[in-house]
């Protein structure tokens, strides 16, 4: 139950034509400026097919820290086999921190993604499920599930016992762009604490030039506060022919401060 560190632009890659499986267990995990991939790719030379991978599974007794342009990914590639999706990302730990580099030029940003590539005939991207006592996404850290293909984006589910914070231009995003697949549902739950969106942070599900639907947003802190501050937002936006998902907010106390927003709009297809 010691520390596992993946750093200095290292790569852990179990991608393949049916996706891969990466299992990490221990005390503390640090992924720094490195990539952990279990993507679903096109046909691999010499591959014999076989059972689909289960994605990235992380279970730590202490903390998980993803920082400094580190990326965990279970994407579905453009040339993936028809109907074959990815396994998604599942993390369970005491604390989870996704801490980026607060610089828009420092691409790639830091975080977790499970996307379906544009024009892909592959299957649905896997769900992103994070469970911890507390969770923080900040400094251009991101969690995203997008689709540009026929299959849906996987759902994003963040569950904590205590504080769940998206801050300092952190974002949780689901989208469907130029596609028939649906955007993901997003669920944020703090069982006993607060949910905080601060300083230009966003939780959004959207479509653009798409026949797919936006997902729904569910944000719940039944014993605590939900606070949006500093031009932060919970937002659904449909820019296509699909339907607009619901927004469901449950809290002991709700505060919307300093030009922050909860809302949605459906303006039809662009042009």
N, C-alpha and C positions, 0 to 999 in steps of 0.2 A: 504494500500500500504506500509506496514511495512516489516520487515525482517523475512524470514522463514529460520530456521536453522535445518539441519538434521545432527547430529554429534554423536561422541563417539560410533562408531560401531553400530549405529541404522540400522534398516531394515524397508523399506517401500515396501511391496510385494503384488501385485495384480495379480500374475501369475495364470494361469488356462489353461484348455484344449483348450480354444479358445483365449488365450492371455488375457491380462487385460488392464484396463484403469487407468492411474494416471494423474490427472490434477492439476497443481500447478500454482497459480496466486498471484502476490503481487508486492512489491517494489524491494526487494533484496533476492536472494536465495543463501545459502551456504550449500553445501553438503561436509562434512568433515569426512573421514574415515568411511563411511557408504555406504549402498547399496540401490538403488531404482530399483525395478524389476517389469516388466510387461511381463514376459516370456510366451511362449506357451509351455505347458507341456503335459504329457500324460494324460490319463483318470483320473479324480479326483473322488474319492468315493463320491457318493451323488450328483454329478454334473448333471445338467439338460441340459447341452449344452447351446444353446442360441446364441445371436449375438456375433460376434468376437469383441475383444477389440481393441481400437484405439491406444494403446501403451502409451508412456509418452509424455505429452503435457505440456510445461512450457512457460508461458508468463509473463515476469517481466518488470516493468517500469525502473529499474535500472540495477544492475549487476547480473550475474550468476557466482558463483565460485564453481568449482568442484576440490577438492584438497585432498592430503594426503591419497591416496589409496581408494578414493571414486569411485564408479562405478555406472553408469546408464546402464541398460541392457534390451533389448527386444529380447531375443534369442528364437530360435525354437529348442525344445529338440529332442533327438533321438527317443523318443516314442510318439512324437506328432501325432495327427490324420492326416491321409493322406490328403495332400493339404491344411492344415490349417497353415497359416503363422502368423507373428507377426505384431503389429501395428507400430513399429519403434519409433524414438525419434525426437521430434520437439521442438526446443527452439528458442524463440524470446526475445531479451533483448537489453539493451543499449550496455553493454560489456559482453563478455563471456570469462572466463579464465579457462583453464584446466591445473592445476599445480600439477605435480606429486612429487615423492620423488626421488631425483637423486641418486638412489642406485639400481643396478640390482638385489640385493637380497631382496628388499622390495616389493615382490610380494603379492597381485596382484597390477599391475600398476594402474594408475589413469586415468579414462576416460569413454568413451561411446562405447558400443558394441551392434551390432545387427547381430548375427551369426546364421547359420544353423548347428546343431551338426552333427558330423560324422555319416553316415549311416541313417540319418533321412529321413523319407518319408513325413515329414511335408512340408508346403508350403514355399514360399519366405519369408525371413526375411524383416522387414520393413525398409524403408529409414531412414537415419539420416540427418535431415535438421536443420542447425544452421544459424540464421540470427541475425546480430548485427551491430552496428556502428563499433566496433572493436572486434577482436577475437584473442586469444593467446593460443597455446598449447606448453607446455615446460616441461623439467625435467622428461622425460619418460612418459609424458602424451600421451594418445593415443585416436584415433577414428578409429574403425575398423568394417568392415562388411565382414565376411568370410562365406564360405559354405563348408561343408563336405558331403553334401547330393545331392539329385536329383534336389532340387529347387535352384534358383539363390539367391545370396546375394543381400540385398537391396543396393540402391545407397547412396553415401555420397556426400552431397551438403553443402558447406560452403560459405556464402555470407555476405559481409560486405560493408559498405559505405566507411570506412577508412582502417586502417592497418589490414592485416591478417598475423599473424606471427606463424610459426612452428619453435621452437627453442630449443636448448640444449637437443638434443636427443628426441625431440618430433616426433611422427609419425602418419601418416594417411595411413591406410592399407586396401586393399581389396584382398581377396584371394579365390581360389578354390583348395582344397587339397584332392586327392583321390576321386574325385566326378565327377558327370556329370553336376552339376549346374555351372552356369557362375559366375565369380567374378563380383563385382560391378563396375559401372562407378563412377569416382570421379571428382567433379567439385569444383574448388576454384575460387571465383570471388570477386574482390574489385572494386566497381564502381568508386570511386574517389581517392583511395589511393594506397598503395603499398602492394605487397605480398612478404614476406621475409621467406626464409628457411635458417636457420643458425645452425652451430655447430652440425654436424652429424645428421641432421634431414632428414626425408624421407617421400615422398608421393609416394606410390607404389601400383600397381595392378598386381597380379601374380597368376600363376597356378603351381601346382606341382603334377605329376602323375595323371593328370586330363584330361577328355575329354571336359571339359568346356572351355570357352573362357576367356581371361583376359578382364577387362573392358577398357574403354577409360579414358584418363586423359585430362581434360580441365582446363587450368589455364589462367585467364584473369584479367588484370589490365590496361584497355585502356587509363586511364589518369595518370597512375603512373609507378612505377618501379617494375619489378620482379627480385629479387636478390637471387641467390643461393651462399652460402658462407660456408666455413669450412667443406668440404667433405659432403655436403648435396646433395640430389638427387630427381629428378622426373624420375621414372623408371617403365617400363612395362617388365615383364619377363614371358615367357611361357615355362614351363617345362613339357609339355604333348602334347596331340594331338590336342588341341584347337587352335583357332586363336589368334593372337596378336592384341590388341586394339591400336587405334591411340593416339598420344599425340599432343594436340593443345595448343600452347602458344601464347597469345596476350598481348602485353605491349607497352607502350610508350617508355620504355627503358628496355633492358634485360642485366643482368650481371651474369656471371658464373665464380666464383672465388675460388681459393684455393682447387683444386682437386674436385670440385663439378661436377655433371653430369646431363645431360638430355639425356635419351636414352632408348633403349629396345633391347631385344634379344629373339630369339625363337630357342632353341636347341633341340626340340623334346622330346620324353618321356625319363625319366631317365633310365639308364642301357642299 
